[in-house]
Amino acid sequence: SIELTKRGYRVTGIDLSESLLERAKEKAKAQNLHIDFQKHDARRLPFKNEFDLAIMICEGAFPLMETDEMNYGILKNVYNVLKSPGKVIFTTLNGLFPLFNSVEEFCAETTDEENATYKNYTFDLMTFRDFNITTVEDDFGNIKELECNERYYVPSEITWLLK
């Protein structure tokens, strides 16, 4: 949100986490930027045909829900908030990755590179879900432990979901 606002775009930043929104507001204020940050659940957005573009990156909401139906609900809501012809840009976990790589090794390798550590990970090849416990450190040095249930998608699934 901050980088897009710096580049001249009018941005509405949405998150479910009040603490993340407060931190984003602080960062925007420190740079004298005016961004409309709002707390909403991506499965129940209160907008209709209001935005030209929706961006969900770093697996923001999608695909972090407990069920495929909940993930699909996010995509339906994003579609509903867009003007016609709106665009959506999003990232998701690549379902082809665990077929050719070890998720456990990947988590072990990236633990050293980032501000997160992963443990107790299991990947279910039938559901393409990764279950793990992730420990993260926020901007203030606070440590949080999260039980994660993340869905990986293959390209053909995403194509089908977006139709």
Secondary structure as UniProt FT lines:
FT   HELIX           2..6
FT   TURN            7..8
FT   STRAND          12..15
FT   HELIX           18..30
FT   TURN            31..32
FT   STRAND          36..39
FT   TURN            42..43
FT   STRAND          51..56
FT   TURN            62..63
FT   HELIX           68..81
FT   STRAND          82..90
FT   STRAND          93..94
FT   TURN            95..96
FT   HELIX           97..100
FT   HELIX           103..111
FT   TURN            112..113
FT   STRAND          116..124
FT   TURN            125..128
FT   STRAND          129..137
FT   TURN            139..140
FT   STRAND          143..153
FT   HELIX           155..161
//
